[in-house]
Every structure is written in structure tokens, then in C-alpha cells.
Amino acid sequence: MIRIGLDAQEKQAEIDQYLPKHDINKIFAFYPDQFPLTINAGVEVEHIRYADIIEYKFFYRLLEVIDNRTLLVFNECLRTQNRSDLTYNCAHHYCNQTPHKAVFEYLPFIEQNADFMILLDFLNKGKYKGKSFDYQFLSDEDVKVKSIDFNLILIDYPATAVDTKKYEAKKDQLFKNIGNADPDTIPRQLHVWVGNLKKKLIHSPHMCARYVARNDRFKMPNVATYKGIVPGDYIVIDFPHRRIDFNDFLKITSIKNIRFINSGLKVDLYYIDELNRWIERLGEFYAKASIYQ
Amino acid sequence: MSSTLKQVYINKTVIDATRERISYVFDEFENIIVSVSGGKDSTVLAHIVLQEAHRRGRKVGIFFLDEEVVYDSTIKQVEYLMEMYPENTTKLWLQVEFNLTNATSLTENYLKCWEKGKHKIWMRSKKAFAIQQKPWDEAKETIRNKDVGLDFYAVLDNFENSRENTAFLVGLRATESPNRWRAVSKNPGYKNVFWCTGKKHGNCAFYPLYDWNFHDIWKYIYDSQLRYSKIYDYMYKKGMGIQEIRVSSLIHEKSFKALVELPEFEPDTYNKLLKRVKGVSVGNLYGKDSKMLKVSKLPKNFRTWIEYRDFLLATYPDDEKREIFAKRFSNHLENRYVARQQCRQLVLNDIENNLPIDNKPDPRELTLQKWRELL
């Protein structure tokens, strides 16, 4: 089964429902460090870190013990868009040895619906190998999707004319000095530079919320980095450059309304546009999934 | 990639399928030779073939082309394979003089392995039972590249050509690289067999392990309790990635990185190699250095890869070989992307063009253009 959008209690409930209907005598639960899942069941449960899936000490041992009475639980294991990633390939070997697989993900994809094929591969690699995403697959398998509606709320904090001029100068400098560095570092650096302009707003006595920024450069108690966040509400100063880091942020905080300080400068508009497109893709997935599941 | 190259799972294990393939080769060919390198794949192949030979009471050749500068563990592994079923094995351990590319030295581009007159500094003595003279007619000897002379592949060609109606079994696997995938699956090389390449004089190269995955190989070794080169354990313990964990020669342009760990893994082999080949310490120190032999980062003295390439070309110590590079590069596009690859060829003495250049417009320029428009 694949279940999208569930919290820990709902995941446990799914397992509780599954166990009495099937002859299961052990469970292996795989999880990345950020998303541990403790399963309580009347059978033996071993929790294994996502990073350990490829380790020989686990790989061969698990191949020896996984059989058709084993339930494999993959909790938030969609960690890369590379469908042929080694970790996935190793996991498929485990999956091939049992019909019992439970795949839990908060979001159906990292970037686009093609990523959903990675989840289907866990269920049946042979069946989906080489195939592109099709909504029809959702009706072929036991898939349930609980949709999450995200909204992007902009807190306008327009850059001054002086800041805009400085922005243009900074941009020209980055292009000029790019040398042999990766060109994709230009928007990343520019976005962080623009984030610095927002510091005055964070200092404002009216703004006592918690913020999240790409790094720890602000050195302020109410500004966290994406690695240091805890459940709760945050205002985004700048976005991480990897989508999966932002997805992790959404998962951990359970934020639905994403509040972002918008300087109105082009680089911020680019990130806003990218996030809006992602939300749109997600919305389309939820809408179509509701027809097919 | 065309749909004919897709993997399709069937209800049969790769072991059973391979045993059937090998049985087919035994039915079709009187003469069978297994090429071994001392690596994991050829270990598995030799074992399955020797089991079949034993079952049928037949003999097969176990062929090892000894490059001299190899891990001691490789030698021990080949000895093990040749002693596994001695009554069914014809030992074909070839120790003849030929040229090996030396990627680690700009002054000694080639190592003549087993060079006559240098037996005192050979890595090891020759085996008494080894084939020590070229087993082919020297008048008919062929080479692939006149700039290089008799090299590893030319020796293989000549050895194969010295045989007739022989099946050469090779432990090549499709998943190792797209080129190998194509080689083992595109065209039938013998009758209707796709996992095969037709050769001269009725010879054929068969790839019975062509559909095995990395893990199939290790599972077979584990289940069959086979010995394997200790280098794999060293590399695994060192935390090297799957693509890096391989046993090959120690000095050519695709394997010199092994020199970085060699003193840790096999200190005696490293000591002997230092005396035997020029540039080994360079390979040891800089084999994985991004600004040196890896050629992935531009040294700070240069502003662009083009500038660095021009410097390397202008200061290349061998005039004759510089001309080979200059002529080759004159057919390439002039951009940083191509120039970086040209630098790699120059740094690693790739006269044979074994590290081919992806000759296309610089993708970086397109990305920069995109960001200029968006930001």
C-alpha cells in the first residue's frame, strides 16, 4: 500500500489495520534520520536507518531473513529523484522477497509527479520498470492520498531604490566574477544577499515571529536554519536551494500557509514563481489522484 | 536507447540461466578459454565454467594476461582459480613483453612490462609454467595503434587470432556501462546468440554473465564460499563507493587512482612499483587530487581551461606526442567544456584517446544566459 499525507498516528493506525488481515511475523521499518517512525505491533519490529539500506551488514542479512511473512515499511524514504539510486535498488531487492509493503510519504513527490514512480517501484519494481508516470497506476494499486493545500502568503517588504541599485551591482559582480564556478550558484548567492536586506524587518518590534533562513548568518535567537527547525510556525526569509530541504521543512513544521518576506527583487520573484508552480503541480496531482484512487 | 535493450525479468535465476548458457557453449565448442582478471566477475565465471568442465570431464583454458604491475592479491586470486579444478584446467598465464600506458609520468609514457634485461626490477619473477614467449607468429602480429605499438588490447587480439574455433568466455556485465550493455546485447555474434561477439578464425567471445547485477555476483561468491581478492575488502572498509571498488591494473589512465590507497593496502607492492615505474609517487600523492590528476578543478594559476590546455600543450615534454594531441585537438570545438577534457588527456598522457572528448558547445554558457535573463 501507499499512503500519502498521513501523520504518525494515522500511519500506526494503517499498520494496526493491516496486521490482523495478513500473516505477518516481523516488520522492518526504514526511515531517514529526520523522520523516525516508531511502530508498535505485536510482532518483532526492527527499525533501520535509510542510510543503512545499502550497507552490506544489513543487505545480506535482510536478504536472508525477509520472506513472505515480512512487512516492509518505508517511512518518508523518497529522498532523491534519481529512480535508479543505489539505495532504492537495494531496497527493491528486499521488496522482491515479500508481498507486504507499506509506503508512507507526506508528499506524493519531491519536484514532479514522475517521482511518484519511485514509490510504485517499492511495491513492484518489475511491473513499473522503465514506465513513466500515469494516473491510472493509482487505481491499479492500493493507494490513498490525503491532500494538503499549501498557500504561499507574501509579506511585502519592498526593496528601496538604493537597495535595488545595490542589487543590480551585486548581480553584475556575481556574473563578472563567476569564473569557473557553477552558474547555478548565482541565484543562490543573490537570494541570500537579498535575504540580508530583510534583517531590518526581523528587528522590527512588531515582528516577533520565528523565522527560517538558509544559514545561520543572522545569529538571532528567533531565526532558525532549515536544519534546526522544530514543529511550529515560521516566516521564510530565504528558501533552501534544494526542493527536498524545503519539503522536509514543510513536513517537520506541518505548515500549510507558507509566509515569505518578499523584497520584490527579481531573484525573490523567481523563487516565488518556482514555489507557486510546485504548489500548482501538487494541487493538480491531488485533484487527479482523487479520481483514480 | 531502443526498447530491445530493456531488462525483462523472467522466472529464472541468473545462475540457472548462466549454467544453461555455458552448457550450450560446451555443446557447441571443443575449445573453451575463460579470460580471468582476478576480479569478482571473472572469479564467478571461472567457477561456473570449471564446474561444468568437471561435470563433463573436459578441460578448459584459464587465460590470464599478466600486466606485471598488478596487485599481489590479484596474482593470488588467479593462482587460486587455476588450482580450483586442476584436472580440468589448462593454465594459460601469459607473461610477455608489451606496452602499458603510464598515466602518472610525463617522461615515461609507457611501461614495457616484463621488459627483457630488467628482470631484476620486475615486480615478480615469471611463473615457471607461464607462457613466456609470444604464442603467435610475430610476422603476422597486429597492433591497434602505431603510436603505441603492442599494447594490452593488441596482445589480446594476437592471442585470440592464434586460436581457431575457440569460445572465449568473458565476465563482462551489461550493467557496468552503456557501452558494455550495447556490446553484449545488440547483435547476435554466433548463430542466434546475442550475448556474444563473433571473432576471426571461427572464434567467438561469449558473455554468460551479461545480465548479472553487482549484487548477484557478491551473493554467488558468498553462497559458494569462493575466495576473492582482498583488495575488495580493503576498499569496502575504506568506505569507497561501488563504482570505485574495482580491481584492475595500477597505472593506466583509467586506474591510476588505485595508487592513492596502494601503500595502505599492499605496502610491498607499492615499494616494488616505486622502483619499477616512474611517476608512481605522483599517482600516489595526486591521483585523487581535483587540481592534479583528476583534472576536475582548474589550478589557480590559470583563468580558464583553455589557458591551462594551451600551457600543458606548449610544455608537453615529447615533441612527437605533442603533435598527436595538437592534431587531435584541432578537430575539436574551442570552449571551456571541451578544453577541460583536453587537459585531462594531456595530464594523463592519453595518446591513445581512451578518454574520448565530448565535443559539444559549452552547456555552462546556456545556463549563464538563462540566469542573465531571469535575474
Interface residues (C-beta under 8 A of the other chain):
Chain A: Y56 F59 Y60 L63 L86 C90 H93 G126 K129 G130 K171 F175 I178 G179 N180 P183 D184 I186 P187 L190 K266 V267 Y270
Chain B: K6 Q7 Y9 H215 W218 K219 Y222 Y236 I242 K297 L298 R303 T304 W305 R336 R364 T367 L368 W371 R372 L374 L375
